[in-house]
Amino acid sequence: MKFILHIVIFAVGAGAGVVWGVHHPQAAQNVDLRIQKEVSQAKVELLNKFISENPKSAASYQQMATDAQKKLDDANQQLNSQQ
């Protein structure tokens, strides 16, 4: 019974999110960019911390940090251009 209730709540929430996104595409894009920015920022911070603590394995993780920084820069640029 609990499982069915969880499925129903999930379906209603997902449906409401889709309807809101369709009727407010610009706001939905802003939310997506802000989430992407936060995730990329956290990833860059964690990778930089790991690289500084483990210099022997830094080369293998440097490309991941560079890619995450590029995503962060792109998200910041898109957010700034929309304002």
C-alpha positions in Angstrom: 0.0 0.0 0.0 2.8 2.4 0.9 4.6 1.6 -2.4 1.5 2.4 -4.4 1.1 5.7 -2.6 4.7 6.5 -3.4 4.2 5.7 -7.0 1.1 7.9 -7.2 2.8 10.8 -5.4 5.8 10.5 -7.8 3.5 10.4 -10.9 1.6 13.5 -9.7 4.8 15.4 -9.0 6.4 14.4 -12.3 3.3 15.3 -14.2 3.0 18.7 -12.5 6.7 19.4 -13.3 6.2 18.6 -16.9 3.1 20.8 -17.2 4.9 23.7 -15.4 7.9 23.3 -17.7 5.8 23.3 -20.8 3.9 26.5 -19.7 7.0 28.2 -18.4 9.9 27.2 -20.7 12.2 30.1 -19.9 11.9 29.6 -16.1 12.5 25.9 -16.6 15.6 26.6 -18.5 16.8 29.0 -15.8 16.2 26.3 -13.2 18.1 23.8 -15.3 21.1 26.1 -15.7 21.2 26.9 -12.0 21.2 23.2 -11.2 23.9 22.6 -13.8 26.0 25.5 -12.3 25.7 24.2 -8.8 26.6 20.6 -9.7 29.5 21.7 -11.9 30.8 24.0 -9.2 30.7 21.2 -6.6 32.4 18.8 -9.0 35.2 21.3 -9.8 35.8 21.9 -6.0 35.9 18.2 -5.2 38.2 17.4 -8.1 40.6 20.3 -7.3 40.7 19.2 -3.7 41.4 15.6 -4.7 44.1 16.7 -7.2 45.8 18.9 -4.6 45.8 16.0 -2.0 46.9 13.3 -4.5 49.5 14.9 -6.8 50.6 11.5 -8.1 47.2 10.8 -9.7 46.6 14.5 -10.7 47.2 13.9 -14.4 44.4 11.4 -14.8 41.8 13.7 -13.1 42.9 17.0 -14.6 40.8 16.4 -17.8 37.7 15.8 -15.7 38.3 19.0 -13.7 38.9 20.9 -17.0 35.6 19.6 -18.5 33.7 20.4 -15.3 35.1 23.9 -15.3 34.1 24.4 -18.9 30.5 23.3 -18.1 30.5 25.8 -15.1 31.8 28.6 -17.4 29.1 27.8 -20.0 26.3 27.8 -17.4 27.5 31.1 -16.0 27.7 32.7 -19.4 24.2 31.5 -20.3 22.8 32.7 -17.0 24.5 36.1 -17.4 23.2 36.5 -21.0 19.6 35.9 -19.9 19.6 38.6 -17.3 
